[in-house]
Amino acid sequence: MMYYDQFNTGKRIQKLRRERYLTQEELAVRLNVSDRHLRSLESGEYIPSIDLFIEIAAFFDVTLDLSLIHISEPTRHSLIS
């Protein structure tokens, strides 16, 4: 069984943001959300909507499964099979 970990997803969003030297405010503006909302996402207090997940993935040019939500490659293959 696979579980979604919103804390780790928030940390991945934070890592992607920091790798691009963006502040929370700058990323929030680009994603059209408040900086408070982004802080809540990064801290794992809030789960992004699927629309926001797609926006984040597109902005950072990553896939949802492996990079943002972090489904490991072996798990991904077992889910597909």
C-alpha positions, 0 to 999 in steps of 0.5 A: 500500500502506498501513502501520500505524505504531505509533509515530504511533498511540501519539503520537495516543493521547498527544495525546488523553490530554493534550487531556483533561488526564489523566495516564497513570495516570488513563487506565490506570485508566479503560482497565483496563490498567497505567500501564506498559502505557499508557506502552508503547502511547504510546511505540510499543513495543507494539501495542494489541489490537483490544479495547483499540483499541475501548476507547480509541476509545470513551473518547475518542469518536473513530473508529478509522480517521481519528482513532486509526489515522489513515488519511487521507480519500483513502486511506480512500476508495480502500480502500472503492472 
